[in-house]
Amino acid sequence: MTALCIILAAIVLLVIGYIYYGSWLAKQWGIDPARKTPAYELEDGVDYVAAPPAVLMGHHFSSIAGAGPINGPIQASIFGWVPVFLWCVIGGIFFGGLQDFGSLFASIRHKGKTVGEIIHDSMGKRAQRLFTIFALLVLILVIASFVNVVAGTFYTLEGGFGLNGAPTGNQTTAMISVLFIVLAILYGMITNRFGVRTVPATIMGIVGIVVIVALGLNVGLVMGRMAWIVFIGIYLCAASLAPVWILLQPRDYLSSFLLYGMMFLAVLGIAVAAFTGSATFAMPAFTGWSPVAGSYLFPTLFITVACGACSGFHSLIATGTSSKQLENEKYAKPIGYGSMLIELALGIVALIAVGMVYQTYREGGFGSPAAAFAAGIGLMYGEEGSGVYNTIYALLTLAVSVFALTSLDTATRLSRFMFSELFLKEGEKSYQDATGFRRVLTHPLVGTAVMVVIGCVLGALSLSQIWGLFGAANQLLAGIALMAIAAWLGNVGKNNKMFFIPMLFMLAATISSLILTDINKIKMISAGTAAWGDWFQLLFATAMVVLALILVVEGVQTFSKQAAKKTA
């Protein structure tokens, strides 16, 4: 019953948070349903395209979720379920939800521009450039990490089919993911070019999902790892440059049904296990301040949980794609704030799932957190090896894998926007306004190609250090995004006091983590045991800390000017 009590408590708290705190934020900031959104004001048929709220919810939720809210809480479970539960709930409601909602709202009021443009208006051009460089470094880590994950998920070491000619799990996942791209394009065409309404199109889309899953489970796709990396790179370039209605909107919307279905199966399984005893939640409440050598509750827990509570990557999505597609400001709360709370619930579900196989997980019995998640939920329905267990396990593993590619194409599109912003001068809106070599650098194709090539090259190297850096860099980005939104709200005379504690906490936790990384790498270098990957971590972490500290100084100066103006 412990597991059922945990999930019920989480649901009650997130509903309360959404109704009361979310509504209070909307009132404080002045959400205006009558105000024209950038999707209509700047509609261009490529990036600025109004989407039905359900479709945009699917895009936003799929993009921010990925595998993060599953991997993070499971990895953080070494501290016990109570610290993870508390941080997911408190962090999701007062930190992550605040950042996501605030980022989306601020971008809507900035013609759908990114966080960098928001910083430009409130903190100046230099701060904007520094932030853009910082965000691009984070996006390189995102692309590299997920290229590595996706290629590893799709390819099979032996290069052929499995026993009796049947496709392996990796091969079926690859086939289904590729078919998903085709299905998304078809959905985009029938809704945007043939006028089929959302409800009947959604029904057809769900039927299509069932068909491609059935087909993919029986017909695998075989390619080598490098071939997959090249395929992913080409796909990312196309997805970044294509109009959002062709691929981004429909793919993420249809993918979201896999995620909703996965969560429904998980919550139902928790209820079944509670009353049948088919699986037992065995995770201790608290294992200590340092259950593993070199791993401390602060700052490790708050970096590791990541997307399950707060994620800087979300602010880039909210201001990079979602704000350009929002149909009405009244949907900013359910899409910006609500999506984060649903992700919070997914994080709690992942925590409960690993609690069902906790001992096996701690002993290294699973190849990945996603495998532990699928096994934990599978046990709620049947014994290991049974037909129902195997089916649930396969479907959940597939659902988790699909979202890695979803986050990838969104990240690439974001990097295109921010790469162009880095070279545009004051008053220039696009590459067409730039002159000379800057016209080349700001061209969408150039920015996309540069980021994809760098990301794919790093991803091909399979550097485990990349993922370790991503967690701290991503959370540091959250602290800076919170600072940027607070600075803008202060400039326009709106209440920004709710941002200061989350901002200071995230900056303290992440900068501490990066400094600890630097100290550990310096020790390894001094002892002569460092590989080149350790040098990479040292240089990247140091660059992140320096950029962040400069931005913090800029932020302090901005807040000081705002305070002086109020008292004058």
C-alpha positions in Angstrom: 0.0 0.0 0.0 3.0 2.3 0.4 3.3 2.7 -3.4 -0.4 3.6 -3.7 -0.2 6.1 -0.9 2.8 7.8 -2.5 1.1 8.2 -5.9 -2.2 9.4 -4.4 -0.4 11.9 -2.3 1.5 13.2 -5.4 -1.7 13.5 -7.4 -3.5 15.4 -4.7 -0.6 17.8 -4.2 -0.1 18.5 -7.8 -3.8 19.2 -8.3 -3.7 21.6 -5.4 -0.6 23.2 -6.8 -2.2 23.6 -10.3 -5.5 25.0 -9.0 -4.1 27.4 -6.4 -0.5 28.3 -7.1 -0.8 28.1 -10.9 -3.9 30.3 -10.9 -2.2 32.8 -8.5 0.8 33.1 -10.9 -1.6 33.7 -13.8 -3.3 36.4 -11.9 0.0 38.0 -10.7 1.3 38.2 -14.3 -1.9 39.3 -16.0 -2.7 36.4 -18.4 -5.0 38.1 -21.0 -7.2 35.7 -23.2 -8.1 38.7 -25.4 -4.5 39.5 -26.4 -3.3 38.4 -29.8 -0.6 35.8 -29.6 2.6 35.7 -31.7 1.2 32.6 -33.5 -1.3 34.9 -35.2 0.5 38.2 -35.1 3.6 36.8 -36.8 2.2 33.7 -38.6 4.7 32.5 -41.3 3.6 28.9 -42.0 7.0 27.6 -40.8 7.7 28.4 -37.1 4.8 30.6 -36.2 1.8 28.4 -36.7 -1.1 28.3 -34.2 -1.9 24.8 -33.0 -5.0 23.5 -31.3 -4.3 23.4 -27.5 -4.4 19.6 -27.4 -1.8 19.4 -30.2 0.4 22.0 -28.6 0.1 20.2 -25.2 1.3 17.0 -26.9 4.2 18.8 -28.5 5.3 20.6 -25.3 4.8 17.6 -23.0 6.6 15.2 -25.4 9.5 17.6 -25.8 10.1 18.4 -22.2 9.6 14.8 -21.0 11.9 12.6 -23.0 13.5 10.0 -20.8 14.6 12.6 -18.2 11.7 12.2 -15.6 12.3 8.4 -15.7 16.1 8.3 -15.6 16.5 11.1 -13.0 14.3 9.9 -10.1 15.5 6.3 -10.6 19.2 7.3 -10.4 18.4 9.5 -7.4 16.7 6.7 -5.6 20.0 5.8 -4.0 19.0 8.4 -1.3 15.6 6.7 -0.6 12.1 7.5 -1.8 11.4 10.4 0.7 14.0 12.9 -0.5 13.2 12.1 -4.2 9.4 12.4 -3.5 9.8 15.7 -1.7 12.1 17.3 -4.3 9.8 16.2 -7.2 6.8 17.7 -5.5 8.3 20.8 -4.1 10.6 21.3 -7.1 7.9 20.6 -9.6 5.3 23.0 -8.1 7.5 25.9 -7.0 10.6 25.6 -9.2 10.1 23.7 -12.4 6.4 24.7 -13.0 7.3 28.3 -12.2 10.2 28.4 -14.7 8.2 26.7 -17.5 5.1 28.8 -17.1 7.1 32.0 -16.6 9.3 31.3 -19.7 6.3 30.6 -21.9 4.5 33.8 -20.7 7.6 36.0 -21.1 8.2 34.7 -24.6 4.6 35.3 -25.6 5.0 38.9 -24.6 8.3 39.0 -26.6 6.8 38.0 -29.9 7.7 34.3 -29.4 11.4 35.1 -28.9 13.8 32.9 -26.9 15.2 33.4 -23.4 18.2 35.2 -25.0 15.9 37.9 -26.4 14.2 38.3 -23.0 17.6 38.8 -21.4 18.4 41.4 -24.0 15.4 43.5 -23.0 16.0 43.2 -19.3 19.8 42.8 -18.9 21.4 44.1 -22.1 23.1 42.8 -25.2 26.2 41.5 -23.6 24.2 39.3 -21.2 22.2 38.1 -24.1 25.3 37.0 -26.0 26.7 35.3 -23.0 23.5 33.4 -22.3 23.2 32.4 -26.0 26.7 30.9 -25.9 25.8 29.1 -22.6 22.6 27.8 -24.0 24.3 26.6 -27.2 26.8 24.7 -25.2 24.0 23.0 -23.3 22.2 22.2 -26.5 25.4 20.6 -27.9 25.4 18.3 -24.8 21.7 17.6 -25.4 22.2 16.7 -29.1 25.4 14.6 -28.4 23.8 12.8 -25.4 20.6 11.9 -27.2 22.3 11.0 -30.5 24.4 8.5 -28.5 21.3 7.2 -26.7 19.1 6.9 -29.8 21.9 5.3 -32.0 22.6 2.8 -29.1 18.9 2.0 -28.9 18.4 1.4 -32.6 21.4 -0.6 -33.6 22.2 -4.3 -32.9 25.8 -5.3 -32.2 25.7 -8.5 -34.2 24.1 -6.7 -37.1 21.5 -9.4 -37.9 18.1 -10.5 -36.6 17.8 -12.5 -33.4 16.8 -16.1 -32.8 14.7 -17.8 -35.4 15.0 -14.8 -37.6 12.8 -12.7 -35.3 13.8 -9.0 -34.9 15.5 -7.9 -31.6 14.1 -5.2 -29.3 16.4 -2.6 -30.8 15.4 -3.5 -34.3 11.7 -3.3 -33.6 12.2 0.0 -31.8 14.1 1.4 -34.8 11.4 0.3 -37.2 8.5 1.8 -35.1 10.4 5.1 -34.6 11.0 5.5 -38.4 7.3 4.6 -39.1 6.3 7.2 -36.5 8.0 9.8 -38.6 6.0 8.7 -41.7 2.7 8.6 -39.6 3.4 12.2 -38.3 3.9 13.6 -41.8 0.6 12.0 -42.9 -1.2 13.4 -39.9 0.2 16.8 -40.6 -1.0 16.7 -44.2 -4.5 15.5 -43.5 -5.1 18.1 -40.7 -3.3 21.1 -42.3 -3.9 20.5 -46.0 -7.1 18.5 -46.2 -8.9 20.1 -43.3 -9.6 17.1 -41.2 -10.6 18.2 -37.7 -8.5 17.3 -34.6 -10.9 14.6 -33.1 -11.3 12.4 -36.2 -7.6 12.9 -37.1 -6.6 11.9 -33.6 -8.7 8.7 -33.8 -7.0 7.9 -37.2 -3.6 8.7 -35.6 -4.2 6.4 -32.7 -5.2 3.6 -35.0 -2.1 4.3 -37.0 0.0 4.0 -33.8 -1.5 0.6 -33.1 -0.8 -0.5 -36.7 2.9 0.7 -36.8 3.6 -0.8 -33.4 2.2 -4.2 -34.5 4.1 -4.0 -37.7 7.3 -2.8 -36.0 7.2 -5.6 -33.5 7.3 -8.2 -36.3 9.5 -6.4 -38.8 12.7 -5.0 -37.5 15.1 -2.5 -39.1 18.8 -3.3 -39.2 21.6 -0.8 -39.6 25.0 -0.3 -38.0 25.6 2.3 -35.3 27.4 4.8 -37.6 24.7 4.4 -40.3 22.1 5.3 -37.7 24.1 8.3 -36.6 24.2 9.6 -40.2 20.5 8.9 -40.6 19.7 10.7 -37.3 21.8 13.7 -38.4 20.0 14.0 -41.8 16.6 13.6 -40.0 17.5 16.3 -37.5 18.4 18.8 -40.3 15.2 18.1 -42.1 13.1 18.3 -38.9 14.7 21.6 -37.8 14.1 23.3 -41.1 10.7 21.9 -42.1 7.5 23.8 -41.2 6.3 22.8 -37.7 2.9 21.5 -39.0 4.6 18.9 -41.2 6.5 17.0 -38.6 7.1 18.7 -35.2 3.5 19.3 -34.2 2.0 16.0 -35.4 5.0 13.8 -34.3 5.0 15.2 -30.8 1.2 15.1 -30.5 1.0 11.5 -31.5 4.0 10.6 -29.4 2.3 12.0 -26.4 -0.4 9.3 -26.5 2.3 6.7 -26.0 3.4 8.7 -22.9 -0.2 9.1 -21.6 -0.7 5.4 -22.2 2.5 4.5 -20.4 1.5 6.6 -17.4 -2.0 5.0 -17.3 -0.6 1.5 -17.4 1.8 2.5 -14.6 -0.8 4.0 -12.3 -3.2 1.2 -12.9 -0.4 -1.3 -12.2 0.4 0.4 -8.9 -3.3 0.0 -7.9 -3.3 -3.6 -8.9 -0.1 -4.4 -7.0 -1.5 -2.7 -3.9 -4.5 -4.9 -3.7 -3.1 -8.2 -5.1 0.4 -8.1 -3.8 1.8 -8.9 -7.2 4.8 -6.7 -6.5 6.2 -5.1 -3.3 7.6 -1.6 -2.9 10.9 -2.3 -1.2 12.8 1.0 -1.4 13.9 2.4 2.0 12.6 5.8 3.0 16.0 7.3 3.5 19.5 5.7 3.0 21.6 8.5 4.4 23.3 11.8 3.4 26.0 10.0 1.5 24.9 6.4 0.6 27.6 6.1 -2.1 31.2 7.3 -1.7 31.6 10.8 -3.2 27.8 11.3 -3.7 26.1 13.7 -1.2 22.5 14.6 -0.9 23.4 18.2 -1.7 24.0 18.9 -4.5 23.7 15.4 -6.1 20.0 14.8 -5.5 19.0 18.1 -7.1 21.1 17.6 -10.1 20.2 14.0 -10.7 16.4 14.2 -10.5 16.6 16.9 -13.2 13.5 16.9 -15.4 11.4 15.3 -12.6 11.5 18.6 -10.8 13.2 21.4 -12.7 15.0 21.5 -16.1 16.5 24.5 -17.9 15.9 22.7 -21.2 12.2 23.3 -20.6 12.7 27.1 -20.8 14.3 26.7 -24.2 11.4 24.7 -25.5 8.8 27.0 -24.0 10.4 30.1 -25.6 11.7 28.4 -28.7 8.8 26.5 -30.2 5.7 26.4 -27.9 5.3 30.2 -27.6 5.3 30.4 -31.4 2.3 28.0 -31.6 0.1 29.1 -28.7 -3.4 29.8 -29.8 -4.5 31.8 -26.8 -2.8 33.1 -23.6 -5.4 31.3 -21.5 -3.7 28.0 -22.6 -0.3 29.1 -21.2 -1.1 27.8 -17.7 -2.2 24.3 -18.7 0.6 23.9 -21.3 3.4 25.7 -19.4 2.5 24.9 -15.8 0.3 21.8 -16.2 2.8 19.9 -18.4 5.5 20.2 -15.7 3.1 18.9 -13.1 2.3 15.9 -15.2 6.0 15.3 -15.7 6.3 15.5 -11.9 3.8 12.7 -11.7 5.8 10.6 -14.2 8.9 11.1 -12.0 7.0 9.8 -9.0 5.7 6.8 -11.0 9.3 6.0 -12.1 10.4 6.2 -8.4 7.7 3.7 -7.5 8.5 1.4 -10.4 12.2 1.1 -9.4 11.0 0.5 -5.8 9.4 -2.8 -7.0 12.8 -4.0 -8.2 15.0 -2.0 -5.9 17.4 -4.7 -4.7 18.0 -5.9 -8.2 18.6 -2.3 -9.4 21.1 -1.5 -6.7 23.0 -4.7 -7.5 23.3 -3.6 -11.2 20.8 -6.0 -12.5 19.5 -3.7 -15.2 21.3 -2.2 -18.2 19.5 1.2 -17.8 17.0 3.0 -15.7 14.4 2.6 -18.5 14.8 -1.2 -18.2 14.3 -1.0 -14.4 11.2 1.2 -15.0 9.7 -1.3 -17.4 10.5 -4.3 -15.2 9.0 -2.7 -12.1 5.7 -1.9 -13.9 5.7 -5.3 -15.6 5.9 -7.1 -12.2 2.8 -5.3 -11.1 0.9 -7.2 -13.8 2.5 -10.6 -13.7 5.5 -12.7 -12.8 8.8 -12.1 -14.7 8.8 -14.1 -17.9 5.0 -14.3 -18.2 3.2 -13.2 -21.3 1.6 -10.1 -19.7 5.0 -9.1 -18.1 6.8 -9.4 -21.4 4.2 -7.4 -23.3 4.1 -4.6 -20.7 7.9 -4.6 -20.6 8.2 -4.3 -24.4 5.6 -1.5 -24.7 7.1 0.6 -21.9 10.7 0.2 -23.2 9.4 1.3 -26.6 7.6 4.3 -25.2 10.7 5.5 -23.4 12.9 5.1 -26.5 10.5 7.0 -28.8 10.9 10.2 -26.7 14.6 10.4 -27.0 14.2 11.1 -30.7 11.3 13.6 -29.9 13.6 15.7 -27.6 16.3 15.5 -30.2 14.5 17.2 -33.1 13.1 19.9 -30.8 16.6 20.6 -29.4 18.0 21.0 -32.9 15.3 23.5 -33.9 16.1 25.4 -30.8 19.8 25.5 -31.6 18.9 26.9 -35.0 17.1 29.8 -33.5 19.9 30.6 -30.9 22.8 30.1 -33.4 21.3 32.8 -35.6 20.6 35.1 -32.7 24.3 35.0 -31.7 25.3 36.8 -34.9 22.3 39.1 -35.5 22.9 42.8 -34.8 20.5 45.2 -33.1 17.3 45.6 -35.1 18.0 42.6 -37.4 15.2 40.0 -37.3 16.5 37.3 -39.6 19.4 36.4 -41.9 17.8 38.4 -44.7 18.5 41.6 -42.7 22.1 40.7 -42.1 25.0 41.6 -44.4 28.3 40.1 -45.5 29.5 36.9 -43.9 26.9 37.3 -41.1 24.2 36.7 -43.6 25.8 33.2 -44.1 26.3 32.5 -40.4 22.7 33.5 -39.6 21.2 31.4 -42.3 18.9 28.6 -40.8 20.7 25.9 -42.8 24.1 26.9 -41.6 23.2 27.0 -37.9 21.4 23.7 -38.2 24.3 22.0 -40.0 26.9 23.3 -37.5 25.0 22.1 -34.4 24.1 18.8 -35.9 27.6 18.0 -37.1 29.2 18.9 -33.7 26.5 17.0 -31.8 26.7 13.9 -34.0 30.5 13.8 -33.9 30.5 14.0 -30.1 27.6 11.5 -29.9 29.5 9.0 -32.1 32.4 9.0 -29.6 30.1 7.5 -27.0 31.6 9.7 -24.2 30.0 8.8 -20.9 31.3 12.1 -19.6 28.8 14.0 -21.8 25.8 12.7 -19.9 27.4 13.6 -16.6 27.9 17.1 -17.7 24.5 17.5 -19.1 22.7 17.1 -15.8 24.6 20.0 -14.1 24.6 22.2 -17.2 20.9 21.7 -17.7 20.1 22.6 -14.1 22.4 25.6 -14.2 20.5 26.8 -17.3 17.3 26.6 -15.1 18.8 28.9 -12.5 19.8 31.5 -15.2 16.4 31.2 -16.9 14.7 31.9 -13.6 16.9 34.9 -13.2 16.1 36.2 -16.7 12.3 35.9 -16.2 12.6 37.6 -12.8 14.6 40.5 -14.3 12.1 41.0 -17.1 9.1 40.9 -14.7 10.8 43.4 -12.5 11.4 45.7 -15.5 7.7 45.7 -16.5 6.5 46.2 -13.0 5.1 42.7 -12.3 5.6 40.6 -9.2 8.8 38.6 -9.4 9.5 37.8 -5.8 8.4 34.1 -6.2 11.5 33.6 -8.4 14.3 34.5 -6.0 14.4 31.5 -3.8 14.2 29.0 -6.7 16.8 31.0 -8.6 19.3 31.2 -5.8 18.9 27.5 -4.9 19.3 26.2 -8.4 22.4 28.4 -9.0 24.0 27.3 -5.7 23.3 23.6 -6.3 24.5 23.5 -9.9 27.6 25.7 -9.5 28.6 23.6 -6.5 28.2 20.5 -8.5 30.3 21.8 -11.4 33.1 23.0 -9.0 33.1 19.6 -7.4 33.5 18.1 -10.9 36.5 20.4 -11.5 38.1 19.5 -8.2 37.8 15.8 -8.9 39.1 16.1 -12.4 42.1 18.2 -11.2 42.9 15.4 -8.7 42.8 12.8 -11.5 45.0 14.9 -13.7 47.5 15.4 -10.9 47.6 11.7 -10.1 48.2 10.9 -13.8 45.0 8.8 -14.1 43.0 11.2 -16.3 41.8 10.2 -19.8 41.1 12.9 -22.5 37.4 12.7 -21.5 38.3 14.0 -18.1 40.1 16.9 -19.6 36.9 17.5 -21.7 34.8 17.6 -18.6 37.2 19.9 -16.8 37.3 22.4 -19.6 33.5 22.3 -20.3 32.6 22.5 -16.6 35.0 25.4 -16.1 33.5 27.3 -19.1 30.0 26.8 -17.7 30.9 28.1 -14.3 32.7 31.2 -15.7 29.8 32.1 -18.0 27.2 31.5 -15.3 29.1 33.7 -12.8 29.4 36.5 -15.3 25.6 36.3 -16.0 24.9 36.2 -12.2 26.9 39.5 -11.9 24.8 41.0 -14.7 21.6 39.8 -12.9 22.7 41.3 -9.6 23.3 44.6 -11.3 19.9 44.5 -13.0 18.1 43.7 -9.7 20.0 46.5 -7.9 19.0 49.0 -10.5 15.4 47.9 -10.2 15.5 48.2 -6.4 17.1 51.7 -6.6 14.4 52.8 -9.1 11.7 51.7 -6.7 13.1 53.6 -3.7 13.9 56.7 -5.8 
